[in-house]
Amino acid sequence: MEHKSFSDMPCPIARSLEHVGEWWSILIMRDAFFGIKRFDDFQKSLGIAPNMLTRRLKGLVESGLLEKRSYSDHANRYEYVLTQRGKDFRPVLISFLAWGNKHFAPEGANLLLADADTGKVANPVLIDKKTGKEIVQGSHKIIAGPAASAGVRQAIKAADHTETFF
């Protein structure tokens, strides 16, 4: 089955999926946030085939989410370090964590986010950085950006009256 590219789609969600839309890629990013940097450690953590891991790491490097750095001069050994673009993926992982705990952990949460100073468990939510207002259904809406095509503007206009529209 041939992979469909989303890179030409005007939707930022589709374009993002072009870079991290495969589950191994998201799990590699998760592990990178946990401090895993080396190929063998990713493989051990994930139980992924070496050829698959090689492809996924290469893709994440090409997408600018990870940087490949040599850590051994005498043997070609590399580590994979989060770039700023990769670090900016953090809120997505936190959202996955909260959503997964809420909907797919019948046995209870095995990972939680906690305040680093107090140790109290956090309840991650989306907040508008400019106003501090929580982003919940009905509080905000999607509007056309300066690069939006006529088709995108029409789709936004058509969806604006639905109750599930952001």
Secondary structure in CASP SS format (residue, H / E / C, confidence):
PFRMAT SS
TARGET T0000
AUTHOR 0000-0000-0000
METHOD secondary structure of the structure
MODEL  1
M C 1.00
E C 1.00
H C 1.00
K C 1.00
S C 1.00
F C 1.00
S C 1.00
D C 1.00
M C 1.00
P C 1.00
C C 1.00
P H 1.00
I H 1.00
A H 1.00
R H 1.00
S H 1.00
L H 1.00
E H 1.00
H H 1.00
V H 1.00
G C 1.00
E C 1.00
W H 1.00
W H 1.00
S H 1.00
I H 1.00
L H 1.00
I H 1.00
M H 1.00
R H 1.00
D H 1.00
A H 1.00
F H 1.00
F C 1.00
G C 1.00
I C 1.00
K C 1.00
R E 1.00
F H 1.00
D H 1.00
D H 1.00
F H 1.00
Q H 1.00
K H 1.00
S H 1.00
L H 1.00
G C 1.00
I C 1.00
A C 1.00
P H 1.00
N H 1.00
M H 1.00
L H 1.00
T H 1.00
R H 1.00
R H 1.00
L H 1.00
K H 1.00
G H 1.00
L H 1.00
V H 1.00
E H 1.00
S C 1.00
G C 1.00
L C 1.00
L E 1.00
E E 1.00
K E 1.00
R E 1.00
S E 1.00
Y E 1.00
S E 1.00
D C 1.00
H C 1.00
A C 1.00
N C 1.00
R E 1.00
Y E 1.00
E E 1.00
Y E 1.00
V E 1.00
L E 1.00
T C 1.00
Q H 1.00
R H 1.00
G H 1.00
K H 1.00
D C 1.00
F C 1.00
R H 1.00
P H 1.00
V H 1.00
L H 1.00
I H 1.00
S H 1.00
F H 1.00
L H 1.00
A H 1.00
W H 1.00
G H 1.00
N H 1.00
K H 1.00
H H 1.00
F C 1.00
A C 1.00
P C 1.00
E C 1.00
G C 1.00
A C 1.00
N C 1.00
L C 1.00
L C 1.00
L C 1.00
A E 1.00
D C 1.00
A C 1.00
D C 1.00
T C 1.00
G C 1.00
K C 1.00
V E 1.00
A C 1.00
N C 1.00
P C 1.00
V C 1.00
L C 1.00
I E 1.00
D C 1.00
K C 1.00
K C 1.00
T C 1.00
G C 1.00
K C 1.00
E E 1.00
I C 1.00
V C 1.00
Q C 1.00
G C 1.00
S C 1.00
H C 1.00
K C 1.00
I C 1.00
I C 1.00
A C 1.00
G C 1.00
P C 1.00
A C 1.00
A C 1.00
S C 1.00
A H 1.00
G H 1.00
V H 1.00
R H 1.00
Q H 1.00
A H 1.00
I H 1.00
K H 1.00
A H 1.00
A H 1.00
D C 1.00
H C 1.00
T C 1.00
E C 1.00
T C 1.00
F C 1.00
F C 1.00
END
